[in-house]
Structure formats: structure tokens, C-alpha cells
Amino acid sequence: MDNSSTTKNDLVESLCRELDFSKKQVQELVETLFEMIKAQLEQGNDIKIPGFGNFTVRSKRSRVGRNPKTGETMEITARKVLTFKPSTILRDRVQNGAKKS
């Protein structure tokens, strides 16, 4: 895997090598995992993965904002936002460039 971006296919290839499963089996596993995570987030549930981090769905209320181009005030509608907070373990590994713990 290179340093720029990792795709879902890169994850599948890496897992195939690591687990010695067929590519089809790993693709199904990865797709199922991502679909389960998406379904939980769509329902407003948080996802907590120890050693990795937390995905949290937050509701933001409507508020008055300003168009930076015109300076005109406008209402920003209420919406849900998805946030990710890395675990201390992940944050430390990224900070220190650790490969494996």
C-alpha cells in the first residue's frame, strides 16, 4: 500500500495475503463489514472500535450564518454530521509512525 490513499481494493488485497483467503471471500467480508457499519450510522447509532476510534452521529441545530462572499445572513438548516475521533492508541501510532504494536 502506498502513502497517498488506500482503496477498498487495496484492503482486500492486503487481507488476502494476510489471511490466505480467496479474494471473493475477503471482498464479501469487507463489503458486509462496511454495510453493517453504514446501517448502524444511518440509524443514528455510534460505532466504537477499541484501539481504532469512535464514529459518532451528531445532530446540529439550525443556526444563522453569513455568506462569506456577500456578507448576507442566512439560515443554515439543521442536519446530522458524522464525526470520527481516533483512539489514543491509533493517535499515538500515527504520531510515532509505528508499524505494529
C-alpha positions in Angstrom: 0.0 0.0 0.0 1.3 3.4 -0.9 1.3 6.5 1.3 -1.3 8.6 -0.7 -4.6 6.7 -0.5 -5.7 3.3 0.3 -8.7 1.9 -1.6 -11.1 -0.8 -0.6 -9.4 -3.0 -3.2 -6.1 -2.4 -1.5 -7.6 -3.5 1.8 -9.0 -6.7 0.1 -5.6 -7.5 -1.5 -3.8 -7.0 1.8 -6.2 -9.1 3.7 -6.0 -11.9 1.1 -2.2 -12.0 1.6 -2.5 -11.8 5.4 -5.3 -14.3 5.9 -4.8 -16.7 3.0 -8.5 -16.5 2.0 -9.8 -16.2 -1.6 -10.3 -12.7 -3.0 -14.0 -13.4 -3.3 -14.3 -14.4 0.4 -12.4 -11.3 1.5 -14.4 -9.0 -0.8 -17.7 -10.3 0.7 -16.3 -9.9 4.2 -15.2 -6.3 3.6 -18.5 -5.4 1.9 -20.5 -6.9 4.7 -18.5 -5.1 7.3 -18.9 -1.7 5.6 -22.6 -2.3 5.0 -23.1 -3.1 8.7 -21.2 0.0 9.8 -23.2 2.2 7.4 -26.5 0.7 8.5 -25.7 1.5 12.2 -24.6 5.0 11.4 -27.8 5.6 9.2 -29.9 4.6 12.2 -28.0 7.2 14.3 -26.0 4.7 16.3 -22.4 5.3 17.3 -19.7 2.8 16.3 -16.9 2.2 18.8 -13.9 0.2 17.7 -11.4 -0.3 20.6 -7.9 0.5 19.5 -9.1 2.4 16.4 -11.7 5.0 17.4 -15.3 6.1 17.5 -17.7 7.2 14.7 -20.4 9.4 16.2 -23.5 10.8 14.6 -24.3 14.3 16.0 -27.4 16.4 15.3 -26.6 20.1 14.7 -29.5 22.5 15.2 -30.3 25.2 12.6 -28.5 28.5 13.1 -27.9 31.8 11.4 -24.8 32.0 9.3 -23.3 34.5 6.8 -22.5 34.1 3.2 -18.7 34.9 3.1 -19.0 36.2 -0.5 -21.8 38.7 0.0 -21.9 39.1 3.8 -25.7 38.4 3.7 -27.1 36.5 6.7 -28.9 33.2 6.0 -30.3 30.3 7.9 -28.2 27.1 8.0 -30.6 24.2 8.3 -30.4 21.5 11.0 -28.5 18.5 9.9 -26.7 15.4 11.1 -23.0 15.2 10.9 -20.6 12.2 11.2 -17.5 12.6 13.3 -14.6 10.4 13.9 -12.4 10.5 17.0 -9.3 8.3 16.9 -8.4 6.2 19.9 -5.3 7.2 21.9 -3.6 4.0 20.6 -4.3 5.0 17.0 -3.3 8.6 17.6 0.0 7.5 19.2 0.8 5.1 16.3 0.2 7.7 13.7 2.2 10.3 15.7 5.1 8.0 16.2 4.9 6.2 12.8 4.7 2.8 14.4 4.2 -0.1 12.1 3.0 -2.8 14.5 2.5 -2.7 18.3 
